[in-house]
Amino acid sequence: MLLHLAVGLLTPTAGTATVLGGRPGYGSSKLAQVGFVAQATPTYTGLSIAKHLKMGA
């Protein structure tokens, strides 16, 4: 859950969170500086690894 908060996928229910001096997930320039790969993200059997990476970009 902490990583979900750090990238802005969840919002804090109490208190505040800051990442790189700002709100988590606020602006593409901040998100470009954070790497996150969710463990439960499904893959698509019909796509190659290269196509998965292209879609994720």
URSUL-V205676 format. One record per residue. RES is the residue in one small letter. SS is DSSP state (alpha for helix, beta for strand, coil for the rest). PSI is psi in radians with two decimals (none if undefined). D_FIRST is the distance of its C-alpha to the first C-alpha in Angstrom with 1 decimal. Layout:
# URSUL-V205676
res:RES ss:SS psi:PSI d_first:D_FIRST
res:RES ss:SS psi:PSI d_first:D_FIRST
This chain:
# URSUL-V205676
res:m ss:coil psi:-0.57 d_first:0.0
res:l ss:alpha psi:-0.74 d_first:3.8
res:l ss:alpha psi:-0.60 d_first:5.4
res:h ss:alpha psi:-0.65 d_first:5.0
res:l ss:alpha psi:-0.72 d_first:6.3
res:a ss:alpha psi:-0.50 d_first:8.7
res:v ss:coil psi:0.08 d_first:10.2
res:g ss:coil psi:0.21 d_first:10.6
res:l ss:coil psi:-0.44 d_first:9.2
res:l ss:coil psi:2.65 d_first:7.9
res:t ss:coil psi:2.51 d_first:10.2
res:p ss:coil psi:2.46 d_first:10.2
res:t ss:coil psi:-0.29 d_first:12.1
res:a ss:coil psi:2.56 d_first:13.9
res:g ss:coil psi:-2.84 d_first:14.9
res:t ss:coil psi:2.81 d_first:14.3
res:a ss:coil psi:2.43 d_first:12.5
res:t ss:beta psi:2.50 d_first:14.7
res:v ss:beta psi:2.18 d_first:14.6
res:l ss:coil psi:0.65 d_first:18.1
res:g ss:coil psi:0.15 d_first:19.7
res:g ss:beta psi:-3.09 d_first:18.5
res:r ss:beta psi:2.43 d_first:16.0
res:p ss:coil psi:2.36 d_first:13.0
res:g ss:coil psi:0.17 d_first:14.3
res:y ss:coil psi:1.74 d_first:17.7
res:g ss:coil psi:2.44 d_first:20.4
res:s ss:alpha psi:-0.48 d_first:20.9
res:s ss:alpha psi:-0.61 d_first:22.3
res:k ss:alpha psi:-0.73 d_first:19.1
res:l ss:alpha psi:-0.53 d_first:17.0
res:a ss:coil psi:-0.29 d_first:19.8
res:q ss:coil psi:-0.03 d_first:19.0
res:v ss:coil psi:2.28 d_first:15.4
res:g ss:coil psi:2.32 d_first:14.9
res:f ss:coil psi:2.24 d_first:12.0
res:v ss:coil psi:2.00 d_first:12.6
res:a ss:coil psi:2.43 d_first:10.4
res:q ss:coil psi:-0.57 d_first:11.5
res:a ss:coil psi:0.29 d_first:12.4
res:t ss:coil psi:2.20 d_first:14.4
res:p ss:coil psi:2.72 d_first:18.0
res:t ss:coil psi:2.82 d_first:21.0
res:y ss:coil psi:2.10 d_first:24.3
res:t ss:coil psi:-0.44 d_first:27.2
res:g ss:coil psi:-0.06 d_first:29.8
res:l ss:coil psi:2.48 d_first:28.3
res:s ss:coil psi:2.96 d_first:29.0
res:i ss:alpha psi:-0.74 d_first:26.6
res:a ss:alpha psi:-0.72 d_first:28.3
res:k ss:alpha psi:-0.62 d_first:27.8
res:h ss:alpha psi:-0.79 d_first:24.1
res:l ss:alpha psi:-0.70 d_first:23.8
res:k ss:alpha psi:-0.72 d_first:26.2
res:m ss:alpha psi:-0.67 d_first:24.2
res:g ss:alpha psi:-0.43 d_first:21.0
res:a ss:coil psi:none d_first:23.0
